[in-house]
Amino acid sequence: MTLTAIVESIIFAADSPLSIDRMADLLQEYQRVDIKAALSELEELHQGRAGGFHLVEVGGGWQFRTRPELQEYVLRQVRSKAVKFSPSALETLAIIAYRQPVTRIEVEHLRGVDCGGVLKTLLEKKLVRILGKKDIPGRPLIYGTSREFLEVFGLKDLKSLPTLKEIQALGEEPHFEQQEELPLGKTDGVVEGE
């Protein structure tokens, strides 16, 4: 049994992404460097075979995921598993993701409305977690995104979030430069109508 096969099997059996630290704990008889080499070999193998799934680093760990281009077919089988978000939940989640650590009052100030119910829902879905309490009067809770947030949105880490410029570019209409009109009289020495 090769280390590559062992690593592949434990990642396949895991219900969430496995970090290299966790794999090193599970496979104490192997060196960390060998585990990393096995991961690289697996990533290359699955990328090269262009099958229905591939190995990706997401949420601080490694996980097998179906290829995005096959989404249409996978959704036929897994209809009820799709997570739906209300606009207010997405807005609150975006504020927390980009501004974390952040308090409820700070989120409400930015949104301009109460967000207690939305925060509760995001906590229940484990997309947001409580990081602690802020050292100010009243000691309000501080919120941040969770590992599940990274998994749901397919992010390796928070640095993978799109920048403001990338987000704005999505909403813009394509910009085409205006070209000068070509004169229609003479073309290659021939005058039209002759």
Secondary structure, 3 states (H helix, E strand, C coil): CCHHHHHHHHHHHCCCCECHHHHHHHCCCCCHHHHHHHHHHHHHHHHHHCCCEEEEEECCEEEEEECHHHHHHHHHHCCCCCCCCCHHHHHHHHHHHHHCCEEHHHHHHHHCCCCHHHHHHHHHCCCEEEEEECCCCCCCEEEEECHHHHHHCCCCCHHHCCCHHHHHHHHCCCCCCCCCCCCCCEECCEECCC
